[in-house]
Amino acid sequence: MTLAHFLLAALATYRLTLLIHKESGPFDILGRFRTWAGVTYDTYSNPVSNGELSAAILCPYCLSVWIGIGVTILLIVAMLLNAETVAIYILLPFALSGLAVFLFRYAGV
């Protein structure tokens, strides 16, 4: 794995974690996923966990580990099948979006 692959995977993991943890996504698909996973909201609109899966979704640090494992498996399988380009094309939009979100949040761009 090259440094470029690592950075691509890291940025894609960052973005996918943010998507699942906080954002609603198109047509509120990720919001519905969180509801299905057991995330409910209290009277102040704070998310509340109702199980292990929802607890993992509400913890961005825990969730990033699981997303990172999935991204790593994708890259390993792609390398074994000599299909690294396919994996890069799958991860590239998330990595670019992750970089844009990171710059927007932390660099004030």
DRENZAPA-918154 format. One record per residue: residue in three letters; x, y, z of N, C-alpha, C, O, CB in turn. Coordinates in pm, whole numbers, m for minus. Glycine has a CB too. Layout:
<r: ALA; n_east: X; n_north: Y; n_up: Z; ca_east: X; ca_north: Y; ca_up: Z; c_east: X; c_north: Y; c_up: Z; o_east: X; o_north: Y; o_up: Z; cb_east: X; cb_north: Y; cb_up: Z>
...
END
This chain:
<r: MET; n_east: 85; n_north: m118; n_up: 0; ca_east: 0; ca_north: 0; ca_up: 0; c_east: 90; c_north: 124; c_up: 0; o_east: 182; o_north: 136; o_up: 80; cb_east: m97; cb_north: 0; cb_up: 123>
<r: THR; n_east: 60; n_north: 213; n_up: m89; ca_east: 139; ca_north: 335; ca_up: m99; c_east: 82; c_north: 442; c_up: m7; o_east: m26; o_north: 426; o_up: 50; cb_east: 142; cb_north: 385; cb_up: m244>
<r: LEU; n_east: 155; n_north: 551; n_up: 6; ca_east: 108; ca_north: 663; ca_up: 88; c_east: m20; c_north: 722; c_up: 28; o_east: m109; o_north: 765; o_up: 102; cb_east: 217; cb_north: 772; cb_up: 99>
<r: ALA; n_east: m29; n_north: 724; n_up: m104; ca_east: m149; ca_north: 775; ca_up: m170; c_east: m271; c_north: 690; c_up: m136; o_east: m380; o_north: 743; o_up: m111; cb_east: m129; cb_north: 780; cb_up: m322>
<r: HIS; n_east: m254; n_north: 558; n_up: m134; ca_east: m364; ca_north: 469; ca_up: m96; c_east: m406; c_north: 495; c_up: 49; o_east: m525; o_north: 500; o_up: 81; cb_east: m324; cb_north: 321; cb_up: m115>
<r: PHE; n_east: m306; n_north: 512; n_up: 135; ca_east: m336; ca_north: 536; ca_up: 276; c_east: m412; c_north: 666; c_up: 295; o_east: m511; o_north: 669; o_up: 369; cb_east: m206; cb_north: 539; cb_up: 358>
<r: LEU; n_east: m369; n_north: 773; n_up: 231; ca_east: m439; ca_north: 901; ca_up: 244; c_east: m580; c_north: 894; c_up: 186; o_east: m673; o_north: 949; o_up: 243; cb_east: m360; cb_north: 1010; cb_up: 174>
<r: LEU; n_east: m594; n_north: 826; n_up: 75; ca_east: m726; ca_north: 807; ca_up: 14; c_east: m818; c_north: 731; c_up: 110; o_east: m932; o_north: 770; o_up: 131; cb_east: m714; cb_north: 731; cb_up: m120>
<r: ALA; n_east: m767; n_north: 624; n_up: 168; ca_east: m846; ca_north: 544; ca_up: 263; c_east: m879; c_north: 625; c_up: 388; o_east: m990; o_north: 615; o_up: 439; cb_east: m771; cb_north: 416; cb_up: 300>
<r: ALA; n_east: m784; n_north: 703; n_up: 438; ca_east: m808; ca_north: 782; ca_up: 559; c_east: m914; c_north: 888; c_up: 536; o_east: m1003; o_north: 905; o_up: 619; cb_east: m678; cb_north: 848; cb_up: 605>
<r: LEU; n_east: m907; n_north: 958; n_up: 425; ca_east: m1007; ca_north: 1061; ca_up: 396; c_east: m1144; c_north: 1000; c_up: 369; o_east: m1246; o_north: 1056; o_up: 410; cb_east: m963; cb_north: 1145; cb_up: 276>
<r: ALA; n_east: m1148; n_north: 886; n_up: 301; ca_east: m1276; ca_north: 819; ca_up: 277; c_east: m1336; c_north: 770; c_up: 408; o_east: m1457; o_north: 780; o_up: 428; cb_east: m1258; cb_north: 700; cb_up: 180>
<r: THR; n_east: m1254; n_north: 719; n_up: 499; ca_east: m1302; ca_north: 675; ca_up: 630; c_east: m1358; c_north: 794; c_up: 708; o_east: m1463; o_north: 783; o_up: 770; cb_east: m1190; cb_north: 607; cb_up: 710>
<r: TYR; n_east: m1288; n_north: 905; n_up: 705; ca_east: m1335; ca_north: 1027; ca_up: 772; c_east: m1471; c_north: 1069; c_up: 720; o_east: m1562; o_north: 1099; o_up: 798; cb_east: m1233; cb_north: 1141; cb_up: 753>
<r: ARG; n_east: m1486; n_north: 1072; n_up: 590; ca_east: m1612; ca_north: 1118; ca_up: 530; c_east: m1726; c_north: 1020; c_up: 554; o_east: m1837; o_north: 1062; o_up: 589; cb_east: m1594; cb_north: 1140; cb_up: 380>
<r: LEU; n_east: m1702; n_north: 893; n_up: 537; ca_east: m1807; ca_north: 794; ca_up: 560; c_east: m1850; c_north: 793; c_up: 707; o_east: m1968; o_north: 775; o_up: 736; cb_east: m1758; cb_north: 654; cb_up: 518>
<r: THR; n_east: m1756; n_north: 813; n_up: 797; ca_east: m1791; ca_north: 821; ca_up: 939; c_east: m1882; c_north: 940; c_up: 965; o_east: m1981; o_north: 927; o_up: 1036; cb_east: m1664; cb_north: 830; cb_up: 1026>
<r: LEU; n_east: m1849; n_north: 1055; n_up: 909; ca_east: m1935; ca_north: 1172; ca_up: 926; c_east: m2074; c_north: 1150; c_up: 868; o_east: m2174; o_north: 1189; o_up: 928; cb_east: m1870; cb_north: 1293; cb_up: 862>
<r: LEU; n_east: m2079; n_north: 1088; n_up: 752; ca_east: m2208; ca_north: 1064; ca_up: 687; c_east: m2298; c_north: 978; c_up: 776; o_east: m2414; o_north: 1013; o_up: 799; cb_east: m2187; cb_north: 995; cb_up: 551>
<r: ILE; n_east: m2245; n_north: 868; n_up: 824; ca_east: m2327; ca_north: 776; ca_up: 902; c_east: m2358; c_north: 832; c_up: 1040; o_east: m2468; o_north: 812; o_up: 1092; cb_east: m2257; cb_north: 641; cb_up: 915>
<r: HIS; n_east: m2262; n_north: 901; n_up: 1100; ca_east: m2279; ca_north: 952; ca_up: 1236; c_east: m2375; c_north: 1069; c_up: 1247; o_east: m2456; o_north: 1073; o_up: 1340; cb_east: m2146; cb_north: 993; cb_up: 1290>
<r: LYS; n_east: m2369; n_north: 1165; n_up: 1153; ca_east: m2442; ca_north: 1289; ca_up: 1172; c_east: m2538; c_north: 1329; c_up: 1061; o_east: m2641; o_north: 1390; o_up: 1089; cb_east: m2348; cb_north: 1396; cb_up: 1190>
<r: GLU; n_east: m2507; n_north: 1296; n_up: 939; ca_east: m2579; ca_north: 1357; ca_up: 828; c_east: m2700; c_north: 1275; c_up: 786; o_east: m2706; o_north: 1154; o_up: 809; cb_east: m2487; cb_north: 1376; cb_up: 711>
<r: SER; n_east: m2795; n_north: 1342; n_up: 724; ca_east: m2918; ca_north: 1274; ca_up: 684; c_east: m2906; c_north: 1207; c_up: 547; o_east: m2972; o_north: 1106; o_up: 522; cb_east: m3034; cb_north: 1370; cb_up: 682>
<r: GLY; n_east: m2824; n_north: 1262; n_up: 460; ca_east: m2808; ca_north: 1204; ca_up: 327; c_east: m2925; c_north: 1237; c_up: 237; o_east: m3022; o_north: 1299; o_up: 279; cb_east: m2792; cb_north: 1055; cb_up: 337>
<r: PRO; n_east: m2915; n_north: 1195; n_up: 112; ca_east: m3025; ca_north: 1222; ca_up: 19; c_east: m3150; c_north: 1145; c_up: 60; o_east: m3144; o_north: 1027; o_up: 94; cb_east: m2985; cb_north: 1185; cb_up: m125>
<r: PHE; n_east: m3262; n_north: 1215; n_up: 57; ca_east: m3391; ca_north: 1157; ca_up: 94; c_east: m3391; c_north: 1101; c_up: 236; o_east: m3468; o_north: 1010; o_up: 266; cb_east: m3428; cb_north: 1047; cb_up: m5>
<r: ASP; n_east: m3306; n_north: 1156; n_up: 324; ca_east: m3296; ca_north: 1116; ca_up: 465; c_east: m3266; c_north: 967; c_up: 481; o_east: m3308; o_north: 905; o_up: 579; cb_east: m3425; cb_north: 1150; cb_up: 539>
<r: ILE; n_east: m3195; n_north: 909; n_up: 386; ca_east: m3168; ca_north: 766; ca_up: 392; c_east: m3080; c_north: 730; c_up: 512; o_east: m3102; o_north: 626; o_up: 574; cb_east: m3101; cb_north: 719; cb_up: 263>
<r: LEU; n_east: m2982; n_north: 813; n_up: 545; ca_east: m2896; ca_north: 783; ca_up: 658; c_east: m2966; c_north: 810; c_up: 791; o_east: m2940; o_north: 743; o_up: 891; cb_east: m2767; cb_north: 864; cb_up: 649>
<r: GLY; n_east: m3056; n_north: 909; n_up: 792; ca_east: m3137; ca_north: 932; ca_up: 911; c_east: m3228; c_north: 813; c_up: 939; o_east: m3245; o_north: 772; o_up: 1054; cb_east: m3221; cb_north: 1059; cb_up: 895>
<r: ARG; n_east: m3286; n_north: 758; n_up: 835; ca_east: m3371; ca_north: 638; ca_up: 850; c_east: m3288; c_north: 517; c_up: 891; o_east: m3335; o_north: 432; o_up: 967; cb_east: m3446; cb_north: 608; cb_up: 720>
<r: PHE; n_east: m3164; n_north: 510; n_up: 841; ca_east: m3077; ca_north: 401; ca_up: 883; c_east: m3048; c_north: 409; c_up: 1032; o_east: m3052; o_north: 307; o_up: 1102; cb_east: m2946; cb_north: 403; cb_up: 803>
<r: ARG; n_east: m3018; n_north: 529; n_up: 1082; ca_east: m2992; ca_north: 545; ca_up: 1225; c_east: m3116; c_north: 510; c_up: 1308; o_east: m3104; o_north: 448; o_up: 1414; cb_east: m2948; cb_north: 689; cb_up: 1256>
<r: THR; n_east: m3234; n_north: 547; n_up: 1260; ca_east: m3357; ca_north: 511; ca_up: 1330; c_east: m3375; c_north: 359; c_up: 1331; o_east: m3411; o_north: 302; o_up: 1434; cb_east: m3479; cb_north: 579; cb_up: 1264>
<r: TRP; n_east: m3350; n_north: 295; n_up: 1218; ca_east: m3359; ca_north: 149; ca_up: 1210; c_east: m3259; c_north: 83; c_up: 1306; o_east: m3289; o_north: m21; o_up: 1365; cb_east: m3334; cb_north: 102; cb_up: 1067>
<r: ALA; n_east: m3141; n_north: 144; n_up: 1321; ca_east: m3037; ca_north: 89; ca_up: 1408; c_east: m3067; c_north: 110; c_up: 1556; o_east: m2997; o_north: 55; o_up: 1641; cb_east: m2903; cb_north: 150; cb_up: 1373>
<r: GLY; n_east: m3168; n_north: 191; n_up: 1587; ca_east: m3207; ca_north: 208; ca_up: 1726; c_east: m3176; c_north: 343; c_up: 1786; o_east: m3188; o_north: 361; o_up: 1908; cb_east: m3142; cb_north: 106; cb_up: 1806>
<r: VAL; n_east: m3137; n_north: 439; n_up: 1705; ca_east: m3111; ca_north: 574; ca_up: 1756; c_east: m3246; c_north: 646; c_up: 1770; o_east: m3322; o_north: 655; o_up: 1673; cb_east: m3013; cb_north: 653; cb_up: 1662>
<r: THR; n_east: m3274; n_north: 695; n_up: 1889; ca_east: m3393; ca_north: 776; ca_up: 1912; c_east: m3347; c_north: 913; c_up: 1962; o_east: m3227; o_north: 935; o_up: 1982; cb_east: m3491; cb_north: 707; cb_up: 2016>
<r: TYR; n_east: m3441; n_north: 1003; n_up: 1981; ca_east: m3406; ca_north: 1139; ca_up: 2022; c_east: m3489; c_north: 1177; c_up: 2144; o_east: m3608; o_north: 1145; o_up: 2152; cb_east: m3429; cb_north: 1240; cb_up: 1907>
<r: ASP; n_east: m3424; n_north: 1246; n_up: 2240; ca_east: m3496; ca_north: 1289; ca_up: 2360; c_east: m3572; c_north: 1417; c_up: 2331; o_east: m3577; o_north: 1462; o_up: 2216; cb_east: m3398; cb_north: 1309; cb_up: 2478>
<r: THR; n_east: m3630; n_north: 1476; n_up: 2433; ca_east: m3714; ca_north: 1596; ca_up: 2414; c_east: m3633; c_north: 1717; c_up: 2368; o_east: m3690; o_north: 1814; o_up: 2318; cb_east: m3786; cb_north: 1629; cb_up: 2543>
<r: TYR; n_east: m3502; n_north: 1711; n_up: 2384; ca_east: m3416; ca_north: 1822; ca_up: 2341; c_east: m3346; c_north: 1792; c_up: 2208; o_east: m3251; o_north: 1861; o_up: 2171; cb_east: m3311; cb_north: 1852; cb_up: 2448>
<r: SER; n_east: m3392; n_north: 1691; n_up: 2137; ca_east: m3337; ca_north: 1646; ca_up: 2008; c_east: m3195; c_north: 1594; c_up: 2017; o_east: m3121; o_north: 1599; o_up: 1918; cb_east: m3341; cb_north: 1759; cb_up: 1910>
<r: ASN; n_east: m3156; n_north: 1544; n_up: 2133; ca_east: m3026; ca_north: 1480; ca_up: 2148; c_east: m3040; c_north: 1332; c_up: 2115; o_east: m3135; o_north: 1268; o_up: 2160; cb_east: m2971; cb_north: 1499; cb_up: 2292>
<r: PRO; n_east: m2947; n_north: 1275; n_up: 2037; ca_east: m2958; ca_north: 1133; ca_up: 2003; c_east: m2934; c_north: 1045; c_up: 2124; o_east: m2847; o_north: 1073; o_up: 2207; cb_east: m2858; cb_north: 1098; cb_up: 1892>
<r: VAL; n_east: m3012; n_north: 937; n_up: 2134; ca_east: m3003; ca_north: 843; ca_up: 2245; c_east: m2988; c_north: 702; c_up: 2186; o_east: m3057; o_north: 665; o_up: 2091; cb_east: m3129; cb_north: 853; cb_up: 2338>
<r: SER; n_east: m2898; n_north: 626; n_up: 2245; ca_east: m2873; ca_north: 489; ca_up: 2199; c_east: m2970; c_north: 393; c_up: 2264; o_east: m3002; o_north: 406; o_up: 2383; cb_east: m2728; cb_north: 448; cb_up: 2229>
<r: ASN; n_east: m3017; n_north: 296; n_up: 2186; ca_east: m3105; ca_north: 191; ca_up: 2238; c_east: m3050; c_north: 52; c_up: 2212; o_east: m3126; o_north: m44; o_up: 2206; cb_east: m3243; cb_north: 204; cb_up: 2175>
<r: GLY; n_east: m2921; n_north: 40; n_up: 2196; ca_east: m2859; ca_north: m90; ca_up: 2170; c_east: m2714; c_north: m74; c_up: 2131; o_east: m2662; o_north: 37; o_up: 2124; cb_east: m2934; cb_north: m164; cb_up: 2060>
<r: GLU; n_east: m2650; n_north: m186; n_up: 2106; ca_east: m2508; ca_north: m184; ca_up: 2072; c_east: m2480; c_north: m118; c_up: 1937; o_east: m2385; o_north: m41; o_up: 1924; cb_east: m2454; cb_north: m325; cb_up: 2072>
<r: LEU; n_east: m2562; n_north: m149; n_up: 1838; ca_east: m2541; ca_north: m90; ca_up: 1706; c_east: m2560; c_north: 61; c_up: 1710; o_east: m2479; o_north: 135; o_up: 1653; cb_east: m2636; cb_north: m152; cb_up: 1604>
<r: SER; n_east: m2664; n_north: 106; n_up: 1774; ca_east: m2687; ca_north: 251; ca_up: 1782; c_east: m2579; c_north: 319; c_up: 1867; o_east: m2544; o_north: 434; o_up: 1840; cb_east: m2825; cb_north: 279; cb_up: 1841>
<r: ALA; n_east: m2528; n_north: 250; n_up: 1968; ca_east: m2419; ca_north: 307; ca_up: 2047; c_east: m2294; c_north: 325; c_up: 1962; o_east: m2223; o_north: 425; o_up: 1975; cb_east: m2388; cb_north: 218; cb_up: 2169>
<r: ALA; n_east: m2267; n_north: 229; n_up: 1875; ca_east: m2151; ca_north: 239; ca_up: 1786; c_east: m2168; c_north: 351; c_up: 1685; o_east: m2072; o_north: 418; o_up: 1649; cb_east: m2127; cb_north: 106; cb_up: 1714>
<r: ILE; n_east: m2291; n_north: 371; n_up: 1638; ca_east: m2317; ca_north: 478; ca_up: 1541; c_east: m2305; c_north: 615; c_up: 1606; o_east: m2259; o_north: 710; o_up: 1542; cb_east: m2457; cb_north: 461; cb_up: 1480>
<r: LEU; n_east: m2344; n_north: 626; n_up: 1732; ca_east: m2340; ca_north: 756; ca_up: 1799; c_east: m2200; c_north: 795; c_up: 1849; o_east: m2178; o_north: 909; o_up: 1887; cb_east: m2434; cb_north: 756; cb_up: 1915>
<r: CYS; n_east: m2108; n_north: 700; n_up: 1848; ca_east: m1970; ca_north: 730; ca_up: 1888; c_east: m1884; c_north: 740; c_up: 1762; o_east: m1854; o_north: 638; o_up: 1701; cb_east: m1914; cb_north: 620; cb_up: 1986>
<r: PRO; n_east: m1845; n_north: 861; n_up: 1721; ca_east: m1767; ca_north: 872; ca_up: 1596; c_east: m1633; c_north: 802; c_up: 1603; o_east: m1580; o_north: 758; o_up: 1500; cb_east: m1746; cb_north: 1018; cb_up: 1563>
<r: TYR; n_east: m1576; n_north: 790; n_up: 1722; ca_east: m1448; ca_north: 722; ca_up: 1735; c_east: m1464; c_north: 571; c_up: 1712; o_east: m1383; o_north: 508; o_up: 1644; cb_east: m1386; cb_north: 749; cb_up: 1873>
<r: CYS; n_east: m1569; n_north: 514; n_up: 1770; ca_east: m1598; ca_north: 371; ca_up: 1751; c_east: m1636; c_north: 345; c_up: 1606; o_east: m1587; o_north: 249; o_up: 1545; cb_east: m1711; cb_north: 325; cb_up: 1845>
<r: LEU; n_east: m1722; n_north: 428; n_up: 1552; ca_east: m1769; ca_north: 410; ca_up: 1415; c_east: m1654; c_north: 418; c_up: 1315; o_east: m1652; o_north: 344; o_up: 1217; cb_east: m1875; cb_north: 515; cb_up: 1382>
<r: SER; n_east: m1559; n_north: 509; n_up: 1339; ca_east: m1448; ca_north: 523; ca_up: 1244; c_east: m1362; c_north: 397; c_up: 1241; o_east: m1303; o_north: 366; o_up: 1137; cb_east: m1362; cb_north: 643; cb_up: 1281>
<r: VAL; n_east: m1354; n_north: 325; n_up: 1353; ca_east: m1278; ca_north: 199; ca_up: 1353; c_east: m1346; c_north: 98; c_up: 1260; o_east: m1279; o_north: 32; o_up: 1180; cb_east: m1268; cb_north: 141; cb_up: 1497>
<r: TRP; n_east: m1478; n_north: 86; n_up: 1272; ca_east: m1551; ca_north: m11; ca_up: 1188; c_east: m1549; c_north: 30; c_up: 1041; o_east: m1534; o_north: m55; o_up: 953; cb_east: m1696; cb_north: m24; cb_up: 1237>
<r: ILE; n_east: m1563; n_north: 157; n_up: 1015; ca_east: m1555; ca_north: 204; ca_up: 876; c_east: m1414; c_north: 180; c_up: 822; o_east: m1398; o_north: 138; o_up: 707; cb_east: m1592; cb_north: 355; cb_up: 866>
<r: GLY; n_east: m1313; n_north: 207; n_up: 903; ca_east: m1175; ca_north: 183; ca_up: 863; c_east: m1148; c_north: 37; c_up: 832; o_east: m1074; o_north: 6; o_up: 738; cb_east: m1081; cb_north: 229; cb_up: 971>
<r: ILE; n_east: m1208; n_north: m52; n_up: 910; ca_east: m1193; ca_north: m196; ca_up: 882; c_east: m1255; c_north: m230; c_up: 747; o_east: m1196; o_north: m304; o_up: 668; cb_east: m1259; cb_north: m281; cb_up: 995>
<r: GLY; n_east: m1372; n_north: m175; n_up: 720; ca_east: m1437; ca_north: m201; ca_up: 591; c_east: m1357; c_north: m147; c_up: 473; o_east: m1344; o_north: m215; o_up: 371; cb_east: m1575; cb_north: m139; cb_up: 589>
<r: VAL; n_east: m1302; n_north: m28; n_up: 488; ca_east: m1220; ca_north: 31; ca_up: 381; c_east: m1093; c_north: m51; c_up: 361; o_east: m1050; o_north: m72; o_up: 247; cb_east: m1185; cb_north: 179; cb_up: 414>
<r: THR; n_east: m1033; n_north: m96; n_up: 470; ca_east: m913; ca_north: m179; ca_up: 460; c_east: m942; c_north: m310; c_up: 389; o_east: m865; o_north: m354; o_up: 303; cb_east: m855; cb_north: m206; cb_up: 600>
<r: ILE; n_east: m1054; n_north: m374; n_up: 424; ca_east: m1092; ca_north: m498; ca_up: 357; c_east: m1112; c_north: m474; c_up: 208; o_east: m1069; o_north: m554; o_up: 126; cb_east: m1219; cb_north: m557; cb_up: 420>
<r: LEU; n_east: m1178; n_north: m364; n_up: 173; ca_east: m1199; ca_north: m331; ca_up: 32; c_east: m1065; c_north: m319; c_up: m40; o_east: m1048; o_north: m373; o_up: m150; cb_east: m1278; cb_north: m200; cb_up: 18>
<r: LEU; n_east: m970; n_north: m249; n_up: 20; ca_east: m839; ca_north: m232; ca_up: m44; c_east: m762; c_north: m363; c_up: m54; o_east: m697; o_north: m389; o_up: m155; cb_east: m757; cb_north: m130; cb_up: 31>
<r: ILE; n_east: m768; n_north: m446; n_up: 50; ca_east: m696; ca_north: m574; ca_up: 48; c_east: m753; c_north: m665; c_up: m60; o_east: m679; o_north: m726; o_up: m137; cb_east: m704; cb_north: m643; cb_up: 185>
<r: VAL; n_east: m886; n_north: m675; n_up: m65; ca_east: m949; ca_north: m759; ca_up: m166; c_east: m916; c_north: m706; c_up: m306; o_east: m888; o_north: m784; o_up: m397; cb_east: m1104; cb_north: m764; cb_up: m145>
<r: ALA; n_east: m919; n_north: m575; n_up: m323; ca_east: m886; ca_north: m517; ca_up: m453; c_east: m742; c_north: m547; c_up: m493; o_east: m714; o_north: m575; o_up: m609; cb_east: m910; cb_north: m365; cb_up: m452>
<r: MET; n_east: m650; n_north: m542; n_up: m395; ca_east: m510; ca_north: m574; ca_up: m426; c_east: m494; c_north: m720; c_up: m462; o_east: m418; o_north: m754; o_up: m553; cb_east: m420; cb_north: m539; cb_up: m307>
<r: LEU; n_east: m564; n_north: m808; n_up: m392; ca_east: m553; ca_north: m950; ca_up: m421; c_east: m609; c_north: m984; c_up: m558; o_east: m562; o_north: m1077; o_up: m624; cb_east: m625; cb_north: m1031; cb_up: m315>
<r: LEU; n_east: m710; n_north: m911; n_up: m601; ca_east: m772; ca_north: m935; ca_up: m730; c_east: m712; c_north: m850; c_up: m842; o_east: m761; o_north: m851; o_up: m955; cb_east: m920; cb_north: m909; cb_up: m721>
<r: ASN; n_east: m607; n_north: m776; n_up: m810; ca_east: m545; ca_north: m684; ca_up: m905; c_east: m647; c_north: m585; c_up: m960; o_east: m647; o_north: m554; o_up: m1080; cb_east: m480; cb_north: m762; cb_up: m1021>
<r: ALA; n_east: m733; n_north: m535; n_up: m873; ca_east: m837; ca_north: m440; ca_up: m912; c_east: m828; c_north: m314; c_up: m826; o_east: m930; o_north: m260; o_up: m784; cb_east: m977; cb_north: m504; cb_up: m901>
<r: GLU; n_east: m705; n_north: m270; n_up: m801; ca_east: m686; ca_north: m151; ca_up: m718; c_east: m755; c_north: m28; c_up: m776; o_east: m804; o_north: 56; o_up: m702; cb_east: m538; cb_north: m124; cb_up: m699>
<r: THR; n_east: m758; n_north: m19; n_up: m907; ca_east: m821; ca_north: 97; ca_up: m971; c_east: m968; c_north: 103; c_up: m937; o_east: m1022; o_north: 212; o_up: m916; cb_east: m802; cb_north: 91; cb_up: m1122>
<r: VAL; n_east: m1035; n_north: m11; n_up: m932; ca_east: m1177; ca_north: m14; ca_up: m897; c_east: m1196; c_north: 37; c_up: m755; o_east: m1286; o_north: 118; o_up: m730; cb_east: m1234; cb_north: m157; cb_up: m911>
<r: ALA; n_east: m1115; n_north: m10; n_up: m661; ca_east: m1125; ca_north: 35; ca_up: m522; c_east: m1098; c_north: 184; c_up: m511; o_east: m1165; o_north: 254; o_up: m435; cb_east: m1027; cb_north: m43; cb_up: m433>
<r: ILE; n_east: m1002; n_north: 233; n_up: m586; ca_east: m972; ca_north: 377; ca_up: m583; c_east: m1090; c_north: 457; c_up: m635; o_east: m1125; o_north: 560; o_up: m577; cb_east: m845; cb_north: 408; cb_up: m665>
<r: TYR; n_east: m1152; n_north: 411; n_up: m743; ca_east: m1269; ca_north: 482; ca_up: m796; c_east: m1387; c_north: 478; c_up: m700; o_east: m1468; o_north: 571; o_up: m698; cb_east: m1309; cb_north: 424; cb_up: m931>
<r: ILE; n_east: m1399; n_north: 372; n_up: m621; ca_east: m1506; ca_north: 364; ca_up: m521; c_east: m1479; c_north: 462; c_up: m407; o_east: m1571; o_north: 529; o_up: m360; cb_east: m1520; cb_north: 221; cb_up: m466>
<r: LEU; n_east: m1355; n_north: 470; n_up: m362; ca_east: m1320; ca_north: 552; ca_up: m246; c_east: m1295; c_north: 698; c_up: m281; o_east: m1309; o_north: 785; o_up: m194; cb_east: m1199; cb_north: 496; cb_up: m179>
<r: LEU; n_east: m1258; n_north: 728; n_up: m404; ca_east: m1219; ca_north: 863; ca_up: m442; c_east: m1326; c_north: 969; c_up: m415; o_east: m1291; o_north: 1074; o_up: m360; cb_east: m1184; cb_north: 865; cb_up: m586>
<r: PRO; n_east: m1453; n_north: 950; n_up: m449; ca_east: m1551; ca_north: 1055; ca_up: m420; c_east: m1563; c_north: 1084; c_up: m270; o_east: m1577; o_north: 1200; o_up: m230; cb_east: m1687; cb_north: 1014; cb_up: m473>
<r: PHE; n_east: m1556; n_north: 979; n_up: m188; ca_east: m1565; ca_north: 1000; ca_up: m43; c_east: m1440; c_north: 1070; c_up: 10; o_east: m1449; o_north: 1153; o_up: 100; cb_east: m1584; cb_north: 866; cb_up: 29>
<r: ALA; n_east: m1324; n_north: 1037; n_up: m47; ca_east: m1200; ca_north: 1101; ca_up: m4; c_east: m1199; c_north: 1249; c_up: m42; o_east: m1159; o_north: 1333; o_up: 39; cb_east: m1079; cb_north: 1030; cb_up: m67>
<r: LEU; n_east: m1242; n_north: 1281; n_up: m163; ca_east: m1248; ca_north: 1421; ca_up: m204; c_east: m1347; c_north: 1499; c_up: m119; o_east: m1320; o_north: 1612; o_up: m77; cb_east: m1286; cb_north: 1432; cb_up: m353>
<r: SER; n_east: m1462; n_north: 1440; n_up: m93; ca_east: m1560; ca_north: 1505; ca_up: m8; c_east: m1507; c_north: 1519; c_up: 134; o_east: m1529; o_north: 1622; o_up: 198; cb_east: m1691; cb_north: 1425; cb_up: m7>
<r: GLY; n_east: m1437; n_north: 1418; n_up: 183; ca_east: m1378; ca_north: 1424; ca_up: 317; c_east: m1276; c_north: 1537; c_up: 328; o_east: m1272; o_north: 1607; o_up: 429; cb_east: m1312; cb_north: 1292; cb_up: 352>
<r: LEU; n_east: m1195; n_north: 1554; n_up: 226; ca_east: m1097; ca_north: 1663; ca_up: 226; c_east: m1167; c_north: 1798; c_up: 224; o_east: m1126; o_north: 1891; o_up: 294; cb_east: m1001; cb_north: 1650; cb_up: 107>
<r: ALA; n_east: m1271; n_north: 1809; n_up: 144; ca_east: m1346; ca_north: 1935; ca_up: 138; c_east: m1410; c_north: 1967; c_up: 272; o_east: m1405; o_north: 2082; o_up: 318; cb_east: m1453; cb_north: 1928; cb_up: 28>
<r: VAL; n_east: m1470; n_north: 1868; n_up: 335; ca_east: m1533; ca_north: 1890; ca_up: 466; c_east: m1427; c_north: 1926; c_up: 570; o_east: m1447; o_north: 2017; o_up: 651; cb_east: m1612; cb_north: 1765; cb_up: 512>
<r: PHE; n_east: m1314; n_north: 1855; n_up: 568; ca_east: m1207; ca_north: 1884; ca_up: 661; c_east: m1157; c_north: 2026; c_up: 645; o_east: m1139; o_north: 2098; o_up: 744; cb_east: m1093; cb_north: 1786; cb_up: 642>
<r: LEU; n_east: m1133; n_north: 2068; n_up: 522; ca_east: m1086; ca_north: 2205; ca_up: 498; c_east: m1189; c_north: 2307; c_up: 540; o_east: m1155; o_north: 2411; o_up: 597; cb_east: m1052; cb_north: 2224; cb_up: 352>
<r: PHE; n_east: m1315; n_north: 2278; n_up: 514; ca_east: m1422; ca_north: 2371; ca_up: 551; c_east: m1431; c_north: 2385; c_up: 703; o_east: m1447; o_north: 2496; o_up: 753; cb_east: m1557; cb_north: 2324; cb_up: 494>
<r: ARG; n_east: m1422; n_north: 2276; n_up: 774; ca_east: m1437; ca_north: 2279; ca_up: 920; c_east: m1314; c_north: 2334; c_up: 993; o_east: m1327; o_north: 2412; o_up: 1087; cb_east: m1468; cb_north: 2141; cb_up: 972>
<r: TYR; n_east: m1196; n_north: 2294; n_up: 950; ca_east: m1077; ca_north: 2323; ca_up: 1028; c_east: m986; c_north: 2429; c_up: 969; o_east: m902; o_north: 2484; o_up: 1040; cb_east: m1000; cb_north: 2200; cb_up: 1047>
<r: ALA; n_east: m999; n_north: 2458; n_up: 843; ca_east: m915; ca_north: 2561; ca_up: 783; c_east: m993; c_north: 2687; c_up: 752; o_east: m935; o_north: 2788; o_up: 712; cb_east: m851; cb_north: 2508; cb_up: 656>
<r: GLY; n_east: m1125; n_north: 2682; n_up: 771; ca_east: m1206; ca_north: 2799; ca_up: 748; c_east: m1223; c_north: 2835; c_up: 601; o_east: m1257; o_north: 2948; o_up: 568; cb_east: m1148; cb_north: 2914; cb_up: 820>
<r: VAL; n_east: m1199; n_north: 2738; n_up: 515; ca_east: m1210; ca_north: 2764; ca_up: 372; c_east: m1356; c_north: 2769; c_up: 332; o_east: m1387; o_north: 2789; o_up: 215; cb_east: m1136; cb_north: 2657; cb_up: 290>
END
